Amino acid sequence: MIAQRTPATSAILAATGRAGMESAGAERFWDWRRITLAVGYALIFGVGALILLTADPTGLTLMAAAVLGVLFIHRTWLGLSVWLYVLAAGLLAIFSSDDLGAWGVLAGVGFGIVALPIWHARRRAPSTASYWMQSPFPPLPARPISAAEPALEPASDRLPVPEAVPAAGPSLRTIGRIQLMTSAGDVTAGLIGKPVIGFLWLYLLARSVRHDGDRLLRSSITDEVAHGVSDPRGRLRGYLRDLSRLPLPFGSMVKVDEELIGFDLGTCDADFVRLREVALSLRQATGQLDDNSLRAAQLVLQELGDGEFLPGFDDIEKRATAGRGVAGQLVAEVRSQIDTLRSDVADVVGKALLDRGQASLAVSLLEPIVARSEERDDLARTLVNALRESGQHARAAEIRRRFAVGQES
């Protein structure tokens, strides 16, 4: 059963990295640990007030520490500091023959244990393994080989591509198809089946893909999804409330900070993130590509295939906004960025396979991507070389004529 947010906890929380904002995680803010600490701070504040009445300035310090503890109750280091101070004050009182000192020591130790970060760590989900070993997406079927085309090299001559292992946590597929997965299963229909909600979520996602941390004014989104209605801000509030009730963690990815709205993918496994990471690692690599990096890049390309970013978004936009606004133009820009990244990776991988004498494997990988990237002469040139080395001279000549690329020796 897929967990849903209740109305009491479904407020869309603010974007990460701004003062005063809360994280939009799945947990409630006031858990048992923070409630216990708040009670402790209240007791310390009361004891400090009693001590202050005796003209002892220590009472004022205790009161200030209690107030800071409540204001920054989400900060583990500050809570530990407050209770260490209470412990030290209790020890000092014992040495001064004050009966309250023992209570201070007990409070400092007890509440200090509650403030330790171990309780928070236990609630965290275990970290996932390498992204290429946790992919939830099945490998693409092999391209059929025509009778005139020579067979691929024996399997023993090719680098093995590791099989994808289903991810334990949430995952997002945006290239080739739109798919949202949680540990409970596929929840895509719950998003796409709501035209405006689905459009709004995907639009905010696309903006974050184009520029990480991007946020826009509430009025800009109102123009997209609530143009011409009698109460546009109220309508948008309703849409945002419905967004927050999407299955976790997808509902909590939308962030609202007063007049600014953004998107935070968090730790969710996403195909475009893996593509970026592989492209960056290849760009930073020096010398010949090692086998592990080559296998990782091959697997990412195999998973992504030659599909476009957010396929079908144009129809979703028409249903939600009748084509009004700039969302379609922005998604087209992101599609171009994704195609460029994929072409960059494919060119490096294709050349690495050629260096290893695996020309036919390079051909099967490059052909569908070259078909989508007609402006990439470098990628077409790599494909031409792979076709020539695999004995497909007629096909190589056809590609050279089609793309008007030069021939490398």
Wavefront OBJ file of the C-alpha trace (Angstrom):
o trace
v 0.000 0.000 0.000
v 1.406 3.350 -1.035
v 1.775 5.818 1.812
v -0.114 9.088 1.393
v 0.382 12.299 3.294
v -2.377 13.262 5.688
v -3.773 16.809 5.583
v -2.008 17.586 8.839
v 1.429 16.905 7.417
v 1.001 17.609 3.722
v 2.191 21.219 3.576
v 4.744 21.702 0.830
v 7.932 22.585 2.609
v 10.500 25.107 1.570
v 13.503 24.679 -0.694
v 16.746 23.441 0.776
v 19.584 25.792 1.603
v 17.600 28.813 2.809
v 17.550 30.029 6.445
v 14.399 29.128 8.337
v 13.306 26.426 5.919
v 12.434 22.864 6.833
v 13.373 19.757 4.925
v 10.560 18.208 2.955
v 11.363 14.676 4.089
v 8.820 11.996 4.810
v 9.198 12.251 8.588
v 7.209 14.534 10.845
v 9.188 17.396 12.337
v 7.960 16.835 15.920
v 9.008 13.260 16.529
v 9.444 11.722 20.008
v 13.046 12.866 20.208
v 12.363 16.533 19.586
v 9.310 16.525 21.858
v 11.421 15.044 24.666
v 14.133 17.659 24.121
v 11.545 20.462 24.089
v 10.223 19.273 27.459
v 13.779 19.248 28.781
v 14.426 22.785 27.557
v 11.209 23.943 29.228
v 12.388 22.423 32.522
v 15.780 24.090 32.169
v 14.097 27.425 31.447
v 12.006 27.075 34.627
v 14.990 26.114 36.773
v 16.948 29.009 35.309
v 14.144 31.427 36.228
v 14.145 30.156 39.830
v 17.913 30.522 40.068
v 17.727 34.020 38.612
v 15.302 35.032 41.382
v 18.111 34.295 43.843
v 20.260 36.916 42.040
v 22.479 34.187 40.558
v 23.441 35.111 36.936
v 23.769 31.412 36.115
v 19.985 31.317 35.890
v 19.994 33.798 32.997
v 22.526 31.660 31.131
v 20.379 28.562 31.605
v 17.310 30.396 30.347
v 19.170 31.626 27.263
v 20.490 28.111 26.578
v 16.950 26.701 26.828
v 15.583 29.270 24.384
v 18.395 28.554 21.896
v 17.761 24.842 22.261
v 14.091 25.233 21.315
v 14.778 27.644 18.432
v 17.435 25.345 16.943
v 16.007 22.029 18.068
v 16.818 20.549 14.639
v 20.535 21.274 15.152
v 22.153 18.307 16.867
v 25.415 20.061 17.700
v 23.618 22.917 19.482
v 21.489 20.527 21.532
v 24.561 18.609 22.636
v 26.250 21.878 23.596
v 23.284 22.933 25.739
v 23.133 19.647 27.630
v 26.911 19.571 28.111
v 26.566 23.013 29.676
v 23.771 21.742 31.936
v 25.973 18.786 32.915
v 28.890 21.097 33.687
v 26.637 23.414 35.708
v 25.357 20.415 37.682
v 28.876 19.226 38.458
v 29.845 22.720 39.569
v 26.770 22.846 41.842
v 27.721 19.505 43.408
v 31.177 20.813 44.191
v 29.480 23.841 45.780
v 27.332 21.524 47.967
v 24.130 22.491 46.088
v 21.458 19.770 46.192
v 20.236 20.747 42.710
v 23.583 19.710 41.211
v 22.671 16.011 41.041
v 19.520 16.838 39.099
v 21.564 18.924 36.690
v 23.954 16.022 36.089
v 21.074 13.609 35.505
v 19.357 16.027 33.127
v 22.577 16.726 31.237
v 23.345 13.029 30.762
v 19.789 11.873 30.039
v 18.735 14.574 27.630
v 22.232 14.631 26.125
v 21.796 10.983 25.141
v 18.444 11.849 23.528
v 20.154 14.691 21.603
v 22.802 12.377 20.123
v 22.630 12.048 16.312
v 22.454 8.226 16.501
v 18.652 8.337 16.700
v 18.455 10.376 13.525
v 20.924 8.089 11.759
v 18.825 5.023 12.564
v 15.846 6.483 10.710
v 17.770 7.029 7.507
v 17.422 4.589 4.673
v 20.589 2.654 3.858
v 22.692 4.294 1.184
v 22.455 2.811 -2.272
v 25.332 1.225 -4.100
v 26.894 2.505 -7.288
v 24.345 3.932 -9.677
v 25.188 1.543 -12.476
v 24.532 -1.430 -10.190
v 21.202 -0.097 -8.880
v 19.415 0.839 -12.069
v 15.710 -0.120 -12.120
v 15.487 -0.101 -15.913
v 15.704 -3.250 -18.040
v 18.322 -3.502 -20.787
v 17.186 -2.568 -24.281
v 16.699 -5.455 -26.734
v 19.585 -6.102 -29.064
v 19.390 -4.541 -32.531
v 18.583 -7.210 -35.169
v 21.393 -7.961 -37.586
v 20.650 -8.140 -41.274
v 21.883 -11.019 -43.375
v 24.364 -8.752 -45.168
v 25.858 -7.516 -41.955
v 28.695 -9.451 -40.329
v 28.056 -10.972 -36.935
v 29.370 -9.355 -33.794
v 32.630 -10.447 -32.294
v 32.457 -13.505 -30.037
v 31.137 -12.770 -26.587
v 34.497 -13.569 -25.077
v 36.009 -10.640 -26.983
v 33.536 -8.095 -25.661
v 33.475 -6.344 -22.341
v 30.676 -7.812 -20.201
v 27.891 -5.390 -19.382
v 26.548 -5.965 -15.853
v 22.855 -6.684 -15.563
v 20.701 -4.006 -13.983
v 19.575 -4.702 -10.433
v 16.216 -3.282 -9.294
v 16.715 -0.288 -7.029
v 15.492 -0.618 -3.470
v 14.521 3.039 -3.149
v 12.481 5.447 -5.265
v 13.525 5.953 -8.875
v 12.583 8.269 -11.708
v 12.752 7.589 -15.436
v 12.463 10.614 -17.731
v 14.296 9.616 -20.920
v 12.399 7.381 -23.320
v 9.425 7.147 -20.977
v 8.062 8.782 -17.836
v 8.052 6.433 -14.870
v 7.939 7.039 -11.121
v 8.759 4.050 -8.938
v 8.625 3.629 -5.170
v 9.420 0.558 -3.107
v 5.683 -0.212 -3.324
v 5.604 -0.177 -7.125
v 4.842 2.025 -10.126
v 2.963 5.230 -9.221
v 3.205 6.941 -12.622
v -0.517 6.726 -13.329
v -1.291 8.685 -10.171
v 0.670 11.607 -11.593
v -0.056 11.481 -15.320
v -3.733 10.781 -14.689
v -4.150 14.274 -13.201
v -3.558 16.648 -16.137
v -2.726 19.875 -14.310
v -0.921 18.213 -11.378
v 1.130 16.041 -13.720
v 2.001 19.001 -15.923
v 3.006 21.169 -12.989
v 5.218 18.473 -11.399
v 6.962 17.669 -14.694
v 7.434 21.342 -15.532
v 9.119 22.044 -12.201
v 11.243 18.919 -12.664
v 12.343 20.080 -16.129
v 13.338 23.467 -14.751
v 15.513 21.784 -12.116
v 17.120 19.572 -14.783
v 17.925 22.608 -16.894
v 19.392 24.464 -13.932
v 19.799 22.787 -10.541
v 18.198 24.825 -7.763
v 16.084 26.859 -10.193
v 13.047 28.530 -8.663
v 10.416 30.813 -10.090
v 7.831 33.213 -8.788
v 4.403 31.977 -7.777
v 2.896 34.445 -10.248
v 4.782 32.804 -13.143
v 3.285 29.399 -12.345
v -0.124 31.000 -11.893
v 0.122 32.313 -15.451
v 0.836 28.771 -16.653
v -1.907 26.809 -14.863
v -4.465 29.297 -13.498
v -4.695 31.990 -16.161
v -8.100 33.657 -16.469
v -9.793 32.072 -13.441
v -11.580 34.166 -10.829
v -9.187 33.255 -7.983
v -5.838 32.274 -9.563
v -3.851 32.262 -6.323
v -6.456 30.106 -4.601
v -6.480 27.730 -7.568
v -2.682 27.451 -7.438
v -2.797 26.788 -3.692
v -5.118 23.882 -4.391
v -2.795 22.495 -7.044
v 0.204 22.755 -4.718
v -1.746 21.029 -1.954
v -2.583 18.178 -4.337
v 1.070 17.972 -5.385
v 2.142 17.521 -1.772
v -0.171 14.520 -1.495
v 1.537 12.560 -4.258
v 3.185 9.335 -3.052
v 6.377 9.948 -1.134
v 8.970 11.096 -1.902
v 7.634 12.622 -5.122
v 5.125 14.923 -3.429
v 7.791 16.347 -1.148
v 10.076 17.235 -4.067
v 8.078 20.397 -4.824
v 9.309 23.217 -2.592
v 7.517 26.420 -1.683
v 9.103 29.402 0.041
v 6.475 32.139 0.201
v 6.502 33.530 -3.370
v 9.182 31.169 -4.734
v 8.523 27.634 -5.963
v 11.178 25.109 -6.902
v 12.009 21.408 -7.112
v 14.450 19.205 -5.213
v 15.080 15.659 -6.417
v 16.891 14.773 -3.207
v 18.453 11.309 -3.196
v 15.969 9.768 -5.628
v 17.666 7.682 -8.339
v 17.131 9.403 -11.708
v 18.332 8.506 -15.201
v 19.351 12.036 -16.160
v 21.467 12.275 -13.000
v 23.346 9.095 -13.926
v 23.876 10.419 -17.438
v 25.305 13.672 -16.080
v 27.603 11.854 -13.689
v 28.950 9.561 -16.392
v 29.450 12.465 -18.807
v 31.305 14.424 -16.122
v 33.532 11.467 -15.202
v 34.427 10.878 -18.855
v 35.136 14.563 -19.353
v 37.503 14.568 -16.390
v 39.213 11.308 -17.330
v 42.752 11.496 -18.650
v 44.340 8.941 -20.927
v 42.690 5.739 -22.109
v 39.282 4.856 -20.688
v 39.537 2.052 -18.116
v 37.292 -1.013 -18.260
v 35.139 -0.087 -15.246
v 34.360 3.391 -16.590
v 33.606 1.920 -20.000
v 31.194 -0.651 -18.566
v 29.422 2.023 -16.506
v 29.014 4.300 -19.530
v 27.830 1.405 -21.708
v 25.158 0.459 -19.198
v 23.838 4.008 -18.907
v 23.608 4.329 -22.699
v 21.936 0.951 -22.917
v 19.341 1.927 -20.311
v 18.585 5.313 -21.858
v 18.362 4.139 -25.459
v 17.590 6.826 -28.025
v 14.388 8.189 -26.458
v 13.755 11.849 -25.755
v 13.417 13.622 -22.416
v 9.822 13.618 -21.060
v 8.155 12.012 -24.089
v 4.545 13.058 -24.460
v 5.008 16.264 -22.484
v 3.608 18.323 -25.365
v 0.270 16.506 -25.083
v 0.296 16.856 -21.297
v 0.899 20.593 -21.679
v -1.964 20.964 -24.162
v -4.370 19.194 -21.819
v -3.348 21.385 -18.880
v -2.802 24.801 -20.464
v -4.024 24.532 -24.057
v -0.434 25.200 -25.142
v -0.269 28.547 -23.371
v 2.973 29.509 -21.640
v 6.664 28.678 -22.004
v 6.808 25.152 -20.560
v 7.049 23.442 -23.946
v 9.909 25.659 -25.032
v 11.785 24.966 -21.796
v 11.356 21.185 -22.107
v 12.640 21.374 -25.709
v 15.746 23.119 -24.387
v 16.304 20.383 -21.800
v 15.825 17.714 -24.474
v 18.639 19.318 -26.445
v 20.877 19.271 -23.341
v 20.136 15.581 -22.737
v 20.856 14.719 -26.385
v 24.174 16.555 -26.180
v 25.211 14.730 -23.007
v 24.233 11.361 -24.459
v 26.098 12.076 -27.690
v 29.205 13.105 -25.751
v 29.167 9.856 -23.798
v 28.436 7.762 -26.902
v 31.356 9.307 -28.806
v 33.822 8.518 -26.000
v 32.459 4.982 -25.572
v 32.442 4.341 -29.331
v 36.074 5.376 -29.670
v 37.033 3.257 -26.649
v 35.352 0.214 -28.190
v 37.187 0.839 -31.460
v 40.483 0.962 -29.573
v 39.608 -2.457 -28.135
v 38.771 -3.893 -31.553
v 35.033 -4.120 -30.883
v 33.811 -2.267 -33.952
v 30.465 -4.084 -34.345
v 29.561 -3.340 -30.741
v 30.401 0.322 -31.335
v 28.143 0.327 -34.414
v 25.135 -1.065 -32.523
v 25.615 1.533 -29.810
v 26.197 4.545 -32.077
v 23.654 4.074 -34.877
v 20.448 5.023 -32.979
v 22.140 7.961 -31.260
v 23.589 9.315 -34.522
v 20.088 9.201 -35.994
v 18.954 11.632 -33.244
v 22.046 13.860 -33.423
v 22.387 14.813 -37.053
v 24.349 17.945 -36.184
v 27.094 15.953 -34.453
v 29.682 15.415 -37.183
v 32.149 14.005 -34.653
v 29.709 11.279 -33.607
v 28.872 10.437 -37.220
v 32.588 10.236 -38.008
v 33.110 7.757 -35.170
v 30.230 5.660 -36.540
v 31.729 5.746 -40.038
v 35.043 4.465 -38.694
v 33.264 1.716 -36.748
v 31.311 0.643 -39.847
v 34.488 0.520 -41.921
v 36.346 -1.533 -39.331
v 33.433 -3.976 -39.058
v 33.428 -4.440 -42.842
v 30.233 -2.490 -43.568
v 31.728 -0.234 -46.227
v 28.474 0.431 -48.103
v 26.759 1.536 -44.904
v 29.774 3.682 -44.003
v 29.615 5.418 -47.374
v 25.888 6.030 -46.897
v 26.479 7.653 -43.508
v 29.300 9.771 -44.926
v 27.046 11.050 -47.719
v 24.145 11.671 -45.375
v 26.124 13.592 -42.771
v 28.821 14.980 -45.098
v 31.572 14.033 -42.670
v 35.218 13.535 -43.364
v 36.983 10.214 -43.211
v 39.509 9.477 -40.529
v 42.376 7.160 -41.193
l 1 2 3 4 5 6 7 8 9 10 11 12 13 14 15 16 17 18 19 20 21 22 23 24 25 26 27 28 29 30 31 32 33 34 35 36 37 38 39 40 41 42 43 44 45 46 47 48 49 50 51 52 53 54 55 56 57 58 59 60 61 62 63 64 65 66 67 68 69 70 71 72 73 74 75 76 77 78 79 80 81 82 83 84 85 86 87 88 89 90 91 92 93 94 95 96 97 98 99 100 101 102 103 104 105 106 107 108 109 110 111 112 113 114 115 116 117 118 119 120 121 122 123 124 125 126 127 128 129 130 131 132 133 134 135 136 137 138 139 140 141 142 143 144 145 146 147 148 149 150 151 152 153 154 155 156 157 158 159 160 161 162 163 164 165 166 167 168 169 170 171 172 173 174 175 176 177 178 179 180 181 182 183 184 185 186 187 188 189 190 191 192 193 194 195 196 197 198 199 200 201 202 203 204 205 206 207 208 209 210 211 212 213 214 215 216 217 218 219 220 221 222 223 224 225 226 227 228 229 230 231 232 233 234 235 236 237 238 239 240 241 242 243 244 245 246 247 248 249 250 251 252 253 254 255 256 257 258 259 260 261 262 263 264 265 266 267 268 269 270 271 272 273 274 275 276 277 278 279 280 281 282 283 284 285 286 287 288 289 290 291 292 293 294 295 296 297 298 299 300 301 302 303 304 305 306 307 308 309 310 311 312 313 314 315 316 317 318 319 320 321 322 323 324 325 326 327 328 329 330 331 332 333 334 335 336 337 338 339 340 341 342 343 344 345 346 347 348 349 350 351 352 353 354 355 356 357 358 359 360 361 362 363 364 365 366 367 368 369 370 371 372 373 374 375 376 377 378 379 380 381 382 383 384 385 386 387 388 389 390 391 392 393 394 395 396 397 398 399 400 401 402 403 404 405 406 407 408 409
